[in-house]
Amino acid sequence: MLIGHMDTAMHQRQGELLSAPGLVRNGKMFGEGILDMKATLSAYLFALQAILGAGWQLDGKLKLIFVADGKGEKPSKWGLAYLLNRGLSAKAAILGKPGTEKIAIGHRGGYRFSLTTLGQAVDTGRKVWEKGRIGKNAIVDMARVIKELSTFELPFKQARAFPGRRPVFTFPTKIAGGSFIDVVPDKCTAYGDVRLMPGNTDIQAKMWIQERLAEQPDIKWEMEDLLYVPSMEIDRNEPVVQVLSEQTEKVMGKTAKIEGCGPWNDSWMLVTRDIPCVAGFGPDGGEGEREGEWVDLKSLEAVTKIYARTIVELLGIVGA
């Protein structure tokens, strides 16, 4: 199964769209979404066209899955998840996120949350505030929360796909509180981001936060879950990984790293259903300051060949 998303996150600079799709210059093709991941989708199609053009009949089923709802940071609801909930299955899959330097056999997960400290509002000019009888500064309490959470010790086991990597807790990434300069703030909300390793869960991270804050019983707080995406990894010896690696070396003359990638994508949905999925291997490219997103056309051609050869090696040819 070859998977990719068709939706695109449009970017604007100085009120104008970046380069028109299809602009070619110096071996690069420019256009919004061309790298992530229209180029990969075209590589899937041309790989299949090459196989059919050779007059070959695959000795197995090849599924091309082009979905929507794959660009947002939250897990897909209407794209791949929709199809999987209706019985989509395969023995192996490739989700061709860009880059030929690495065959991604996993991705980190993520947990995002908000914490709100609750105080008591009062005008700073009132005597009851001056005497300390009424009022509680929610921002001051948030400062105590930040200090309490500054030492991150989430337990984890070293993952094979992520040698030397560990969970990362960042708090706060965003903060807001108070309404007027002369009023004691009764609320302060801060946001946090946790990058999870295989074996870590949102429940685990949340329990760690709650246990730390329980050590400050005089602080009133509320917590809200904003996002959870599980991390995942597959065995580097999976046939889809090994064949992809072998064909990369034959076509490009280089050895791609086999390890996990940072950003999450929809591949975890397949792995949790016992479908080994490569979480990233696709054409090279980047984003320029003036012309925007681009893909390297030579790498696109090479990746198309690699996909075609990988399909043939894994499924075989009838009569061959």
N, C-alpha and C positions, 0 to 999 in steps of 0.2 A: 504494500500500500504506500503510495506517494502522496503526501499531504502538504497543503499550503493554504494560506488565507488570501483572499482577494481584496479585502478592505484596505484602505490607505488612510493614514493620518496626514492630513494636508497641513503644510506649514506655509507661513507668509512672512515676508520681510519687507519692511517699509511699505506695507499695505498692498504689495504685489505678489502674485504667485511666482515661484521660482521657474526654472527653465521648463519649457514646454516638453511633454513626454516625447521621446524619440530623438532628441537632439544628440548627434554623434560628433565627438571631437576628440582627436588624439587617442583613439582606441577606447574611448569611454562613451557609454550611452547615458544620458541624463533624463531625469523625470521623477516626479513624486512617486514613491513606492516601488521604484524599479528594482532596488536591491532587496527590499523587505516588503513583498517578496515576489514581484511580478517576473523577474528574471528567472527565478527558480521554477515558477509555473511554466514558463516557456521551455525551460530545459526538460521538464517532465514530458511535455508534448512532443518536442523534437526528438527526444530519446525514443519514445514510442513510435514516432513516424519513421525513424531509422530502422527499427526492428521490422515494422510492417513493410517498409520499402524494400527490405532484403528478401521479402517473401517468406519470412519465418513465422511459424505458429508457436506461440509460447506453450510450454507443457505445464501450465498452471494459470492461476488467475492474477491479473494485475489490476489494481484498483487505483484510479486517480481521484483524489478527494480534494476538491477546491471549495473552501468554506468561507463564510463571513464570520464576523464577531471574533476575529483572531488578533486584532491589533490593540484592543484595550488591555489594561493591566490586570483587570479582574478576570477570573477564569471564564472561558467561553460558555455561554448559555445556549445560544441558538446555532452555533456552528458545529464543531466536531462533537460536542456533548450531545447535541440533538440527534446526530446520526448514530452515535454509539448507543444511546438509549433505545434506538430502534433496530438494534441488532447488527450494526456494522462490525465486522471482525476481519482479522488477517493473522497470518503467522509471523509477520514482521512488517515494520514500517520505517519510512524515512521522512522526517520533517526537515526540509532543506533550508533551514535558516542560513544566512550568508557566512562565507568564510571557508577557505580550503586548507587552512593551516591546522585545523582541528576537526576530528570526527567526535562530536559531542556524545558521550555515553551517559550523560546525566545533566541535570540542571539544579541549581539551588532553589529552595522554596522561599516563601515570604509570608510574614505575618505583620499586619499594620493595625494600629489601634489608636484610640484617643483616650486621654486621661483628663478629667475635669475636677479641679479642686473647688470646694464649696465654702464660701465665707459668709460674711454678713455685711451688707452695704450700710454705710452711714456717712453723712456729710463730715468732712474733715474739720469743719469749723465748730462742730458741736462739742459741748463740754463733756458729754458722755463718752465721746471718743478720746478726748484729752485725758480723761480719768481712767480710761481703759475698761469702762463698764459695758459698752456696746461696740460692736464692730469686730470683724475678723478679715484680715487681708488674704484673699485667695491667691494672689500672686506670690506673696511671701511663702505661703504653704507650698505652692508649686515649686519654688526654689528648693525647699526641703525635699520634695519628691524627687527632683532632678538629682540632687546630691545622693539620695538614698539609692537611686537606680544607676549611679555612675559606675559601679563595679559590676560588670556583667560576668556571670559564672554559669551560664546554661550548660548542663552536662551534655556531652555528645561523644560519639565514637568516630574515630577517623574513618572516613569513607574511601573506598578504593578508587572511586572516580575523581576524588578531590584531594590528592596528596598535599598535606601541609595546610589545608584550609580548615576554618572553624566557623561556627555561627558568629554573626556580627549584629550587635544591638546598638541602634542609634536613637538616642532620645535626649532632647526633643529635636525634631526636624522642622517643626513649625509651632508657633505659640501665639496665643491671643488672650487678652484679658483686660478688664476695666472698660468703663464707659466715659467717665469724666475725670478731669484732673483733680477736682476737689471732692471726689467720692471714693471711699474705700471700696475696692473691687470685691464683689461677692462671687465672681466666677473667673476661673482661668483655665483654658483648655490648651493642652499640648499634645502633639502627635508623635508617634514613634514608629520605627521601621526595624523589623528583625529579619535578617537573612538566615534561613534555616538550612541545615545540612541533612542528608538522608538519615532518618531515624528521629529527627526533631519534629514536633507538631506544634500547632497553635495552642493547644491545651497546655502543653508543657511550658511554653513561653509565658502564657497567661498566669499559670500557677506560680511561676517564679516571681513575676511582678507582684502578684497579690501577697505572697509570703513576705516580700521585702516591705511592702507598704503596711502590712499588719504590725510592723515594729514601730509605727508612728500612729498610735490609736487616736490621738487628738486631731488628726487631719481627716476631714471628711472629703471623700472622693468618689467619683463614678468612672466606670471604664466601659468603652464601647469597641467591639470588634469591627474593623473596617474591611479587612481583606485577609484571605488565607489561600495560599497555593502550596501544595505539598512539594517537597523536593523529590527527586527520583534519580536512580541510576540503574544501568543494565550491565551485564557481564561483558567485558571486552572480548570474550571468546564467542559471543553470539555470531552465527553465520553472517548476518547482515553487516555486522561491524567488520569482520575479517575480510569479506569479499569487497566491501567498499574500500578498505585500506589497501588491499592488493591491487585493485583497479586504479586507485589514485596513484600508486607508485608506477604502474605501467604507463598510464597516460601522461602524468605530469612529471615523472621522474623524481618524485620527492616522497618522503614519508610523513604523513600527517600525524600529529599528536592524537592519542586516544585518551581523552579525559573529559571531565565535566565542564560545562560552560556556566557563566554567571547568570544571565537573565533567564527567567523561566519562560516557558511556552506551553502549548497544549499537549506535548508529548507525555506528560505525566498521566493524562487521561487514558492513554493506551496501555501504559505500563501497569497501572492499577487493574487493568482487565487482562493481564497476562499476555499483552502484545508487545514484544520488545521493539522499542522505537529509538532510532538515532535522533537525538534532539537538535542536531545541527550539522550540516555540511552542504555548502552551496557556493555560488560564485562570489568572487571577491569584489569589493567596491568600497564606497565611503560616502562622505558628504562634504562638498566644497563650500567655501564661504559665500561665493556668489552664485554658483549655478545649482547648488543643492545636491540631491542624492544622485549617485551614479553607480554603474556597474562596469567592470572591466570585461570587454567583449571576448578577449582571448581566454580568460578564465571561464566565462560562460560557455564557450565552445568546449573547453576541456571538461567541465562539469557535466555537460550534456553527454559527452562520450562516456564518462565514468558511470553516469546513471544507466545508460543503455547497456553497457557491459555488465553492470551489477545485476540488472534485471535478468539478462540472459543467463548469467552464472547461477543465480538463485533459483530461477524457474525452469531453466532448460528449454531446449527446442525439440518439438515433436519430430521424431525420425532421426535426430542427430545421434 
